[in-house]
């Protein structure tokens, strides 16, 4: 019988995904603060803004922030749970180490 590792173990996966959701919730709040700061800066530099510019700024800043945060959090989730060590490198014997 094989031993479950990393995210294959339901207990480890549950803890890891709970941590991921908690990190993303906090980062959503930080992203909202960044949106507010961006809107304040734009208002300070250019005065009143059209509603379309406000909506575009909100969506652009927040979605960009969340995309970067999500990808980085997934990389840490994968590495922190040992999931990366389970990958088999099928080409390691075919590629010479010395050039």
NORFENWO-V908694 format. One record per residue. N is the residue number from 1. SS is DSSP state (H for helix, E for strand, L for the rest). PSI is psi as a letter, one per 40 degrees, with the letter a starting at -180 (NA if undefined). OMEGA is omega in degrees with one decimal (NA if undefined). Layout:
n=(N:N)
ss=(SS:SS)
psi=(PSI:PSI)
omega=(OMEGA:OMEGA)
This chain:
n=(1:2:3:4:5:6:7:8:9:10:11:12:13:14:15:16:17:18:19:20:21:22:23:24:25:26:27:28:29:30:31:32:33:34:35:36:37:38:39:40:41:42:43:44:45:46:47:48:49:50:51:52:53:54:55:56:57:58:59:60:61:62:63:64:65:66:67:68:69:70:71:72:73:74:75:76:77:78:79:80:81:82:83:84:85:86:87:88:89:90:91:92:93:94:95:96:97:98:99)
ss=(L:L:L:L:L:H:H:H:L:H:H:H:H:H:H:H:H:H:H:H:H:H:H:H:H:H:H:H:H:H:H:H:H:H:H:H:H:H:H:H:H:H:H:H:H:H:L:L:L:L:H:H:H:H:H:H:H:H:H:H:H:H:H:H:H:H:H:H:H:H:H:H:H:H:H:H:H:H:H:H:L:L:L:H:H:H:L:L:L:L:L:L:L:L:L:L:L:L:L)
psi=(h:i:h:h:i:b:e:d:h:d:d:d:d:d:d:d:d:d:d:d:d:d:d:d:d:d:d:d:d:d:d:d:d:d:d:d:d:d:d:d:d:d:d:d:d:e:a:i:i:i:d:d:d:d:d:d:d:d:d:d:d:d:d:d:d:d:d:d:d:d:d:d:d:d:d:d:d:d:d:d:e:e:d:d:e:e:h:h:h:e:e:d:e:d:h:i:d:h:NA)
omega=(-177.6:178.6:178.5:-179.4:171.8:-174.7:174.6:177.7:-176.9:179.3:178.0:-179.9:-179.4:179.1:-178.2:-179.1:175.9:177.4:178.6:179.9:178.5:177.4:-178.2:177.7:177.7:-179.4:174.5:176.7:177.8:176.9:177.3:176.4:177.2:176.7:178.9:178.5:178.2:178.7:176.3:178.9:179.9:178.0:179.0:-177.6:-171.4:179.5:-178.8:-178.3:174.0:-177.8:179.7:177.3:177.9:-179.9:179.4:178.9:179.0:-177.8:-177.7:-177.8:-174.8:-179.0:176.8:178.2:-177.4:177.4:178.1:178.8:-178.7:-179.9:178.9:178.4:177.3:176.7:177.5:177.0:-179.2:-179.3:-175.0:-179.0:-179.4:-178.6:-179.3:-178.4:-179.0:-177.8:178.9:177.2:-176.6:-177.7:-174.3:179.5:-176.4:-177.5:179.2:179.7:-179.4:177.6:NA)
